[in-house]
Amino acid sequence: MYEHGQPWTIVGPDGTVVDFNTLASVFKLEEVTGFDSARVRTSIEDRPEYDGAVAGNSFLGSRPVTMSGKVVAESAAARNLAVVQLQRALRALRSDLTMKSQASGLPAMQAGGRIESFRVSGGYVKEFQLGIVCADPRIYSQVLNSLTSTAGAGSGLGAPWPIVWPAVWGGGSGAEQVVTVVNVGNIESPPVFRAYGPITNPEIRNTTTGTSIWIDNLVLAVGEWVDVDVANVTVVNHLGVNLYDRVRFPTSVWSLLSPGTNNLELRAVASGSGVQLTVSWRDAWA
């Protein structure tokens, strides 16, 4: 994603597509910045009457991106039409645009962001500069990965081994379904989990990270499902009904996929034939 000479594509919120650095495009990138690192929010506490300070946890902030180059066209009319098309793609004020490219040796990646500025200046061969801010600091694979467990009969009640303390008695079971997914990126990625019925009070557990999200007071019949979207922090069933109030807090954690292998389990108080777990995710980098 760091090479300005590679082909780039911007897709606007309305689906408008503008290419950079292709033979047919009038937009030639000369510099792209912001894909090396996002901002970092630091937590530093001064130590009164001592030298220095204490460093607390730091967090990734937004990612500012700048793309600049030249508009090279055979005529002023062709140039102006192209600029107007780019303006349309950049009308990302209430939803994200998508930037796509592929760096040498890496998978095709993308990032979403909102427009901050767009400037065009110069004479016949004009220069442009556009600023984009990505609220999500991650850069994602263009490929949306998805894995589904084999439909099973369900294991019924029981206790998962090894027991993770503090144990919750009477609300857990052994794994109904298991899915192993691999995030080939270098940072945690937010997945979407889908649990299919028949199942009662599902728990989706990442045994690699030791985190779970419990959904209580929920019975799904055959053909029904519930989606847990970690990035958007939503829980919605097959009818589009918001089930966020069924999430057990403070015990539940919105489980991210760590870089590398993640072992995921679907557990429940009870389940039946046909129960399944689907995991959808994009590999993520930062």
N, C-alpha and C positions, 0 to 999 in steps of 0.2 A: 504493500500500500504506500510505500515511501517514494516510489519512482515516478517523477512527473512525466517521463517520456513514454510510459505505458499508456495504452488506451484506458480512458476513464469514461464513466457514464453517470449522469445525474437523472434520476427519475423523480418527477414532481409528485406532489400529493394527488393530483388529478390524473396521473399516468403519463404526463408529457415526458418524452425521452430526449435528452441532448447528449451527444457524444463529443468527446475531446480526443485529439491526437489520432483520429482515423483519417483515411484518405478523403472521405467525403465531408469531413467536418471542417468548418472555418475556425474552430477554436483550438489553438495550439498552446498547451500548458508549458510554462517556463519554470514554475516553482509550485510545490505543494508542501505546506507545513502543517503540523498538528497531528500527524499520524505516528510520531515517535513516542509521545506520551501525553496522557491527560493531565489536567491540573491535579495537584495533591493538596488536600485540606489537612494541615498539620495541627497537632494539639500539643502545645508547649506551655508548661506552667513554670513561671519563675519561682526560684527558691529564695524567699526572703532571708536576709542575713547570711546567705551562702553565695558562693560563686556559681554562675551558670543557671541551668534550669533542668526540669524533668520532662522528657519526651513521652507523651502518651500515644495512643493509637492514632494512626493517620488513615485517611480515606481518599479514594479517587474522587475527584470532582468532575466538572464538565470538561469536554475536549474542544478547544477552539481550533478551527481549521481555516486556512487561507489558501485559496487557489488563484494564481495569477498567470497571465500570458498575453498572447496577441490574437486579434481577430483578423484573419487573412482570407480575403474573398476576391473573386474575379471582378466584382462590381460593388458599388455602394449599395445597390438594391439588395444583392445577395447577403451582404454583411448585415444590413438593417433587419432583414427578415429573420436571420439567424439570431440576432440579439433579442428580438421580440420573442422568439420561441424560448430562448434561455430565460428571459424575464418571467414567462409563464411557468416554466419548470421551477423557478426559484420562489414562487408565491407560496412559500411554506411558512405561514404565520400561525395557523391553528392545528397543523399536523405536520409530520416530518416528511422531508424529502429523503431520498436514498442515494448515497454515493457508492459507486461500484468500481473496483479495479482488481488487478492481480499482480502482485509483486513476484519477481523471479524466484522460483523454488518454493513458493507458498501457494496455498489454495486460493481460489477466487473469494474475495472478501467484500464486505459492505458495512457501511455505518449510516445511521439516521441522524438528521439534525434539522435545525431551523435556521432560516436566513437571518443574518445580522446586517449585511451591507452588500451592495453591488455597484461598482463604479466602472464606467467606460470613458476613456479619454484618448486624445491623440488625433492624428489626421486620417489619411486614407487607410493606413494600416493602424488600427486602433489597439490600445492596450486595455485589458480588463483586470479587475480584481474583485473577488467575491469572498465574503466572510461568512462562515457557517459555525454555529455552536451545537455540539452534540451533548445533550443532557446525559445520555447514557455513555460512559467513557469507553465501553467495550466496542471492539470491531468484530463483526460476526462473519461466519462463513455464509456465502450466498446459498449454499445447499442447506435445506431444512431436513435434518435427519429425523427418522422415526423408527421405533422398534416396538413390536407388540408381542407380549407373551403368548404362549400356546394356551388356548382355552382349556381350563381345567375344571375339576370337580369340586375344588375347594377342600381345605384341610379341616375346617371346623374349629372348635375351641381348642385352646391349648396355650402353652407359654413358649415364647421364642427363646431359643438357646443360641449363644450364651445370653443369659439375662443381663440386661443393661440397667444399672442402678442410677437413680431410684426407680424401682419397679412399680408398675401400675397394675395392680391385681384386679381381675374381673373385667378388664376392658381390652385385653390384648389377646393375640392368638399367634399360632405359627404362621409362616408365610403362605399365603394363598397362591401367589404368583411371584416369579423372580425375573427381572430383566437386567442385563449387564450392558451398560452403554459406555462409550469412550468419548470424552471431550478432548480432541486433539490439539486444542488451543493451549494458551499459557495462563488463563485466568478462569475463575468460576463462571459458569453460564446458567442463566435462569431457564429451566425447562417448563413444558406444559405436560402435566400428568392427566391421563384419562383412565378412570376406573369403571369397568363395565359390570353390571349386575348379572346374576343375583348376588347381592352382598348387603351386609348390615354393618353400619358404623365403620367404614373403611379407614385404615391407617396406611399412609404411603411413607415408607421408611427408606432412607439412604444409609445402608449399613456401613458404607465407606466413611461417611462423615459423622455417623451416629445421630442424625437428626430425623425427625418425623413430623408429619402434619396429620392430625386426627380430625375426622369429620363425624360428629356425634348426631344422634337422633335422625339418622338417614337410612332408609331402606330402599334399595334399587332392585327392581324386578329384571327379568330377562329382557334384553333389548334397551335398557335404560343405562345412562352413564352420568358421570360427574366429571367436569374439567377443573383442574387446579392449575391456574396460570400464575407462576411464581413472579414473573416480571411485572405483571399488572396487579398482582395481589388480589386475585378474584377467584371465587368458587361458584360455578354455574352448572346447572344440570342440563339434560338433553332438551328441555323445554325452554331454556333460557332464563330459568328462575334463579335469582341470586340466593346462594346458600352460605354467604359469608358468616352469618350469625351461627352456623352450625360448627364452625371451626373451634376446637378446644384451645383456649388460651389460659395461662401463658405457656402451656406445655409445648404447643406446636411451634415449629420453626419452618420458615419458607425455604426449603432445602434447595441449594444451588448445586450444580454438577461441578465437582472439582476437576482440574486438569488431569487427564488420564482416565483410568477405569473407575466406574461407579457401579456398585451393586445395589440395586433397588428392589424393594419388596413391597407387595400389596398384602396387608394383613387385615383382619376383620374379626368381629365377634362371631359372625356366621357367614357362610357363602354357599353357593350351589354350582351346579354344572353350567359352564359357560363363562365363569368369572375370568376377566382379563385385565391386564395393565398395559397401557400404551404410553410411551415416553417420546415426546417430540422436542428437539433442541437444535440449536446452531452452535458449532464450535466457536469459542470466543478467545480474543486476544486483547491485550492492553499494552 
